[in-house]
Structures are given as structure tokens and as C-alpha cells.
């Protein structure tokens, strides 16, 4: 399995990082992708990648909750990093729109998102999109770019109609712990649209799945998401592994990995 969105640079992992990696590999996770958030996360991510180049790949981008008045200067720095070594960055992310915490920065968020989508086109990179209470504005941005950009709608919680629209436009759905929550609608969506455009993610240390909800999340818990999907969709864990790993390798242009443990039937 590939954890396509996980914040392993978070200080919550500092005390047991190597043990956390061992648990992930024992659960069948062969690779983890870390999205950038802001200037503070970038150096920690890079340090981890240098220490674990076989296990980690990095994204570069500015999270919408960190878009402020200086966003243009921040993006200038990130663009220079991307231009200097495009192959180092597996995607542009974590980018998007978030109107849950602050509605006053929408214009800045849209401008930042548009610019980072331009990077994805210029350097042929996928993107990892964050959206919270902003589906309308986000789709207004993405619709004119149909067939221009590709990537993952991280932590997908949209409606069936939105899922069908974005899949038709070539996007993938990022599915993690939220799918296991009692009132989540994502599993109903997946029963309709299938797994052809699904990748797995944890968003660790956040959004741990049932039965460890409320605890620190980590990549090993991807097995709980996989097993939940297998039970709900009437397939095997091995099938979930195979489909979602192939999807992740395709959308993020990842080389096949031979580590980890194969999911059980």
C-alpha cells in the first residue's frame, strides 16, 4: 500500500519515528508521500527524506489555511525550489481552498491555488487538493482546467454528484480514516463509483480510523481503512491493495516498490 498523504514531519512522531516506520512496513505500507504546509514544515520534511529516501517522497505547496497577505512571496520561494529540481517533488501540494477556518481570505486562497495549478501544468505534476466547506469555489476553479491538471482530492467527503464530476474530469479520490466514521457518506459514494479512481491516505497524525479514532493516526492504520473498504465493498484486502497501489503509482508517477507485506485475503 502507498500512503498518499501523511504528515510524518509532525512533531508528534519525533519520539518514535523509526518504530512508526516499522509498524507501517509490517502492515504493508511501502511508501509514504508527505505534502508541504508552510515554511515551517518544509525543512523537517526534507530532513526526513534525506534519512529515508526509499520510503518517503515529498510534495511542495502552500496549504490554504496558511495563505496570508505575503502568499505571493512565499510562492516565489517555492516556485524557485520546484524549478531548481522538479524531479525531487512528486506533486504540488497540499493546496486548495478552506472556508471552515477563515472566509475572509478566499480571494488570496483562489489566487494562490490558481498559481500553483499553473505549476502543475508547467512541470507536469499532479496536485493534492484540500477542500473544506468550499466545494463551490473549488469547482469554479477546476472546471475551466478540465484535462489540464490531474491529482487527488484529498480526504474526499463530497457528494456522489461531485465524485462523478471530478472522476469524469480525471481526478482521483483520496480515502482515509473518515470513510470509517458512522455518519460519513464516502462509503456510499464508493459503492456507486468503485475503486478505479481511489487512492489510500491517512493524513496522519490526524483523522485516525475506527477503531482507533481519537488516537494519533499513523501509516500502519492504512490497513484498517483497507480492511473496512474490503468488508463494505465485498472484495478482498489483496484486491484493495492492488488497485489503490496501482492508482497511486499512476497518478504520482511512482516506481513500483517491492517492500512491505502483502495484504491478507
C-alpha positions as CSV (number, residue, x, y, z in Angstrom):
1,X,0.0,0.0,0.0
2,X,1.0,3.6,-0.5
3,X,0.0,6.3,2.0
4,X,-0.5,9.1,-0.5
5,X,-1.0,11.9,2.1
6,X,0.7,11.8,5.5
7,X,2.3,14.5,7.7
8,X,5.2,12.4,9.0
9,X,7.2,15.6,9.7
10,X,4.7,16.4,12.5
11,X,6.4,16.7,16.0
12,X,4.0,14.0,17.3
13,X,6.2,11.4,15.6
14,X,9.6,12.7,16.9
15,X,9.8,10.2,19.8
16,X,9.1,7.0,17.9
17,X,9.6,7.7,14.2
18,X,11.6,4.5,13.4
19,X,9.1,2.4,15.4
20,X,6.3,4.0,13.5
21,X,8.0,3.2,10.2
22,X,8.5,-0.4,11.2
23,X,4.8,-0.7,12.1
24,X,3.9,0.8,8.7
25,X,6.0,-1.7,6.8
26,X,4.7,-4.6,8.9
27,X,1.2,-3.5,7.9
28,X,2.1,-3.5,4.2
29,X,2.8,0.2,3.6
30,X,5.8,0.5,1.2
31,X,5.9,4.2,0.6
32,X,4.6,7.5,2.1
33,X,4.0,10.9,0.4
34,X,4.4,14.0,2.6
35,X,2.6,17.2,1.5
36,X,4.1,20.6,2.5
37,X,2.0,23.0,4.5
38,X,4.2,26.1,5.0
39,X,7.7,27.4,5.6
40,X,7.9,25.6,9.0
41,X,7.2,22.1,7.6
42,X,9.5,22.2,4.6
43,X,12.9,21.7,6.4
44,X,11.6,18.9,8.6
45,X,10.2,17.1,5.5
46,X,13.5,17.4,3.7
47,X,15.5,16.1,6.6
48,X,13.3,13.1,6.8
49,X,13.5,12.4,3.1
50,X,17.3,12.5,3.2
51,X,17.2,9.9,6.0
52,X,14.6,7.7,4.4
53,X,14.8,8.2,0.6
54,X,13.5,4.6,0.0
55,X,10.3,5.2,2.0
56,X,9.4,8.9,1.5
57,X,8.5,11.2,-1.3
58,X,7.8,14.9,-1.0
59,X,5.3,17.5,-2.3
60,X,5.7,21.2,-2.4
61,X,2.9,23.7,-2.0
62,X,1.2,26.2,0.4
63,X,-1.8,24.9,2.4
64,X,-4.9,27.2,2.1
65,X,-5.1,27.8,5.8
66,X,-1.6,29.3,5.7
67,X,-2.3,31.7,2.8
68,X,-1.8,35.2,4.1
69,X,-1.0,38.6,2.8
70,X,2.5,37.5,1.9
71,X,1.5,34.5,-0.1
72,X,3.0,35.7,-3.3
73,X,6.4,36.0,-1.7
74,X,6.1,32.5,-0.2
75,X,5.1,31.1,-3.6
76,X,8.0,32.8,-5.2
77,X,10.3,30.8,-2.9
78,X,8.5,27.5,-3.5
79,X,8.4,28.0,-7.3
80,X,12.2,28.6,-7.3
81,X,12.7,25.3,-5.4
82,X,10.4,23.4,-7.8
83,X,12.2,24.9,-10.8
84,X,15.6,24.1,-9.5
85,X,14.9,20.4,-9.0
86,X,11.5,19.3,-10.4
87,X,12.2,15.6,-10.1
88,X,12.5,15.9,-6.3
89,X,8.9,16.8,-5.8
90,X,6.3,14.1,-6.6
91,X,3.4,16.6,-6.6
92,X,2.2,20.1,-5.9
93,X,0.5,20.1,-2.5
94,X,-1.1,20.5,-0.2
95,X,-3.1,23.2,-2.0
96,X,-6.7,24.1,-2.2
97,X,-9.5,26.1,-0.5
98,X,-10.7,26.1,3.1
99,X,-13.6,28.3,4.2
100,X,-14.1,26.5,7.6
101,X,-11.5,28.5,9.5
102,X,-11.4,31.8,7.6
103,X,-13.8,33.1,4.9
104,X,-12.0,36.4,4.6
105,X,-9.0,35.1,2.7
106,X,-10.9,33.5,-0.1
107,X,-9.6,35.8,-2.8
108,X,-6.0,35.2,-1.6
109,X,-6.6,31.4,-1.5
110,X,-8.0,31.4,-5.0
111,X,-5.1,33.4,-6.4
112,X,-2.6,31.0,-4.6
113,X,-4.4,27.9,-5.9
114,X,-4.5,29.2,-9.5
115,X,-0.8,29.9,-9.4
116,X,0.1,26.5,-8.0
117,X,-2.2,24.8,-10.6
118,X,-0.1,26.6,-13.2
119,X,3.0,25.0,-11.8
120,X,1.3,21.6,-12.1
121,X,0.7,22.3,-15.8
122,X,4.2,23.7,-16.4
123,X,6.1,20.9,-14.7
124,X,3.5,18.1,-15.5
125,X,2.9,17.4,-11.8
126,X,-0.2,16.0,-10.1
127,X,-1.7,18.0,-7.2
128,X,-3.0,17.2,-3.8
129,X,-6.1,19.3,-3.2
130,X,-7.5,20.2,0.2
131,X,-11.1,21.4,0.3
132,X,-13.3,22.2,3.3
133,X,-16.6,23.9,3.1
134,X,-15.5,25.3,-0.3
135,X,-16.7,22.8,-3.0
136,X,-18.5,25.6,-5.0
137,X,-15.5,27.9,-5.2
138,X,-13.1,25.0,-5.8
139,X,-15.1,23.6,-8.7
140,X,-15.3,27.0,-10.2
141,X,-11.5,27.0,-10.3
142,X,-11.1,23.4,-11.5
143,X,-13.8,23.2,-14.2
144,X,-12.1,25.5,-16.7
145,X,-8.9,23.4,-16.2
146,X,-10.5,20.1,-17.1
147,X,-8.0,17.9,-18.9
148,X,-5.2,20.3,-17.9
149,X,-4.4,19.2,-14.3
150,X,-4.6,15.9,-12.5
151,X,-4.2,14.7,-9.0
152,X,-6.1,13.8,-5.8
153,X,-8.9,15.4,-4.0
154,X,-7.5,14.7,-0.5
155,X,-9.9,13.4,2.2
156,X,-12.8,13.2,-0.1
157,X,-16.1,13.9,1.6
158,X,-18.1,15.3,-1.4
159,X,-21.4,14.1,-2.7
160,X,-22.0,11.4,-5.3
161,X,-22.6,14.1,-7.9
162,X,-19.3,15.8,-7.2
163,X,-17.5,12.5,-7.2
164,X,-18.9,11.6,-10.6
165,X,-18.0,15.1,-12.0
166,X,-14.4,15.0,-10.7
167,X,-13.8,11.4,-11.8
168,X,-15.0,12.3,-15.2
169,X,-12.5,15.1,-15.2
170,X,-9.7,12.7,-14.5
171,X,-9.3,13.2,-10.7
172,X,-8.7,10.6,-8.0
173,X,-10.4,10.5,-4.6
174,X,-8.2,10.3,-1.5
175,X,-9.8,7.9,1.0
176,X,-8.7,7.6,4.6
177,X,-10.0,7.2,8.1
178,X,-13.0,9.4,7.7
179,X,-14.6,6.7,5.5
180,X,-14.9,4.6,8.6
181,X,-16.9,7.2,10.6
182,X,-20.5,6.5,11.4
183,X,-22.0,9.5,9.6
184,X,-19.5,9.6,6.7
185,X,-21.1,9.3,3.2
186,X,-17.8,8.4,1.4
187,X,-18.5,4.6,1.6
188,X,-21.9,5.1,-0.1
189,X,-20.2,7.1,-2.8
190,X,-17.6,4.4,-3.3
191,X,-20.3,1.8,-3.7
192,X,-21.5,3.8,-6.7
193,X,-18.3,4.9,-8.3
194,X,-16.0,1.9,-7.5
195,X,-12.2,1.9,-6.9
196,X,-10.9,2.8,-10.3
197,X,-10.1,6.3,-9.2
198,X,-9.3,5.8,-5.5
199,X,-6.0,6.1,-3.6
200,X,-5.5,5.5,0.1
201,X,-4.2,8.0,2.6
202,X,-4.0,8.6,6.4
203,X,-3.5,12.3,6.8
204,X,-1.5,11.2,9.9
205,X,-1.3,12.2,12.7
206,X,-4.9,13.3,12.1
207,X,-8.2,11.6,11.3
208,X,-7.5,8.1,12.7
209,X,-9.9,5.5,11.6
210,X,-12.3,3.4,13.7
211,X,-11.5,1.6,16.0
212,X,-8.5,3.9,16.9
213,X,-10.4,7.1,16.3
214,X,-9.3,9.8,18.7
215,X,-5.7,8.4,18.9
216,X,-2.7,9.6,16.9
217,X,-3.0,8.3,13.4
218,X,-0.1,6.7,11.6
219,X,0.6,4.9,8.3
220,X,0.1,1.5,9.8
221,X,-3.6,2.4,10.3
222,X,-4.0,2.3,6.5
223,X,-4.6,-1.4,6.9
224,X,-7.7,-0.6,8.9
225,X,-9.0,1.6,6.1
226,X,-8.2,-1.1,3.6
227,X,-10.0,-3.8,5.6
228,X,-13.0,-1.6,6.1
229,X,-13.3,-1.0,2.4
230,X,-12.9,-4.7,1.6
231,X,-15.7,-5.6,4.1
232,X,-18.0,-2.9,2.8
233,X,-17.4,-3.3,-0.9
234,X,-17.4,-7.1,-1.0
235,X,-13.8,-7.6,-2.1
236,X,-10.6,-8.8,-0.5
237,X,-7.8,-6.8,1.2
238,X,-5.5,-8.0,-1.5
239,X,-7.7,-6.5,-4.2
240,X,-7.8,-3.2,-2.4
241,X,-4.0,-3.2,-2.1
242,X,-3.5,-3.9,-5.8
243,X,-6.0,-1.4,-7.2
244,X,-5.2,1.5,-4.9
245,X,-1.4,1.0,-5.1
246,X,-1.6,0.9,-8.9
247,X,-3.7,4.1,-8.9
248,X,-1.2,5.8,-6.7
249,X,1.8,4.8,-8.8
250,X,0.0,6.0,-11.9
251,X,-1.2,9.4,-10.6
252,X,2.1,10.3,-8.8
253,X,4.4,8.5,-11.4
254,X,5.9,6.3,-8.7
255,X,8.2,3.4,-9.4
256,X,6.9,0.0,-8.2
257,X,8.1,-0.9,-4.7
258,X,8.8,-4.4,-3.5
259,X,8.9,-3.9,0.2
260,X,6.2,-4.4,2.9
261,X,3.8,-7.1,3.5
262,X,1.0,-8.1,1.0
263,X,-2.5,-7.5,2.3
264,X,-4.3,-10.6,3.5
265,X,-7.3,-12.1,1.7
